[in-house]
Each structure stands twice: as C-alpha cells, then as structure tokens.
Amino acid sequence: MAKKKSKLTLSTIEAAARVAASEAAYFARRCGLTPDEALRIMREAHETLDPKARGNGERKR
C-alpha cells in the first residue's frame, strides 16, 4: 500500500494574494475595469487605511 503524498500548503501571503486577485477580478467586472486597474485601486485603498502607514503610528490626544 502506497503512502499518500502530502499536499503543499499555501503560505498566508500566497493565500491572501489569491483572495485579492479574485476580489479584484470581481470588482473589475462589476465596474468595467481591467483586473490590473482594480488590483491597483484596492492596494492603494488598503495603504490609505493602514494605520501603520500614517506618520509614526502614535495617536493624537
């Protein structure tokens, strides 16, 4: 009896990239964009929402 081959597991980066690509494809179809344009827009939006990207990360009081 042969052993089953172990399946390769996706790293979290590859899984996230795959999810982002599928979301970008959906967004592109819905808005009439190319998938590359949609992915660029999504990445730009994510960067603006990322709190670490703004300033030094400290909150104003």
C-alpha positions, 0 to 999 in steps of 0.5 A: 500500500502506497503512502499518500503524498502530502499536499503543499500548503499555501503560505498566508501571503500566497493565500491572501494574494489569491483572495485579492486577485479574485476580489479584484477580478470581481470588482473589475467586472462589476465596474468595467475595469481591467483586473490590473486597474482594480488590483491597483485601486484596492492596494492603494485603498488598503495603504490609505487605511493602514494605520501603520502607514500614517506618520509614526503610528502614535495617536493624537490626544 
